[in-house]
Amino acid sequence: MAATSLGVAKEVPKIVWNEAQHKFETEDKKAYVQYVLRNNGKAMDLVHTYVPSSMRGLGMASHLCVAAFNHAKSHSLSIIPTCSYLLGFD
């Protein structure tokens, strides 16, 4: 658990790698970031992020993307940020 600015603990969701479907998703499979491997499997193109309305505003898309970034880093993969969620960052 992580502390928030109010000192109240906030649970970090568990993100699961679904290799067969090329997704990083919440355990309940409701929120996910989908990817396509490119450059002969050397780059992970993050193509779509989905978070249902019931989970929005909780930083879920960020948690999903961080899981994908960490995976890419640990597997020496480059990231291609095609998803509009990722394109919103400078």
LINGIDA-V224378 format. One record per pair of residues at least 24 apart in sequence whose ideal C-beta (glycine too) atoms are under 8 Angstrom apart, sorted by sequence separation. I is the first residue (numbers start at 1). J is the second residue. D is the distance in Angstrom with one decimal. If there is no record, write none. Layout:
i->I j->J d->D
i->I j->J d->D
//
This chain:
i->30 j->54 d->7.9
i->31 j->55 d->5.4
i->44 j->68 d->6.7
i->61 j->85 d->5.4
i->30 j->55 d->6.6
i->44 j->71 d->7.7
i->33 j->61 d->7.4
i->44 j->72 d->5.0
i->26 j->55 d->7.7
i->31 j->60 d->5.0
i->31 j->61 d->7.6
i->33 j->64 d->4.2
i->32 j->64 d->6.5
i->33 j->65 d->5.8
i->31 j->64 d->6.3
i->35 j->68 d->6.5
i->44 j->77 d->4.9
i->46 j->79 d->6.5
i->26 j->60 d->7.2
i->33 j->67 d->7.8
i->42 j->76 d->8.0
i->43 j->77 d->6.1
i->44 j->78 d->7.2
i->46 j->80 d->7.0
i->49 j->83 d->5.1
i->33 j->68 d->5.4
i->42 j->77 d->6.3
i->43 j->78 d->4.2
i->44 j->79 d->5.8
i->45 j->80 d->3.9
i->46 j->81 d->5.8
i->47 j->82 d->4.9
i->48 j->83 d->5.7
i->41 j->77 d->8.0
i->42 j->78 d->6.4
i->43 j->79 d->7.2
i->44 j->80 d->7.0
i->46 j->82 d->6.3
i->47 j->83 d->5.8
i->49 j->85 d->4.4
i->43 j->80 d->5.4
i->45 j->82 d->5.3
i->46 j->83 d->5.0
i->49 j->86 d->7.5
i->26 j->64 d->7.7
i->25 j->64 d->7.4
i->39 j->78 d->7.2
i->24 j->64 d->5.4
i->46 j->86 d->5.9
i->38 j->80 d->6.3
i->24 j->67 d->4.7
i->24 j->68 d->4.9
i->13 j->60 d->6.7
i->24 j->71 d->7.1
i->15 j->63 d->6.0
i->15 j->64 d->6.0
i->13 j->63 d->5.7
i->17 j->67 d->7.4
i->33 j->83 d->7.1
i->12 j->63 d->6.7
i->15 j->67 d->3.9
i->17 j->71 d->6.2
//
